[in-house]
Amino acid sequence: MKKYICIPCGYIYDPEIGDSDNGIPPGTPFEELPEDWACPWCGAPKEDFEPVEE
């Protein structure tokens, strides 16, 4: 699964880890995050994330 980086702050959403602080279980692809999900570090919306090229 592809990781995504928050352009404003550099937070990386890793689907293998999820976002337990916001109720997102491990294994949740970025595309399946709720539309109102925001970066846990800076609050940026999903639109401010880009795929990480590995």
Buried (B, 14 or more C-beta within 10 A) or exposed (E): EEBBBBBEEEBEBBBEBBBEEEEBEEEBEBEEBEEEBBBBEEEBEBEBBEEEEE
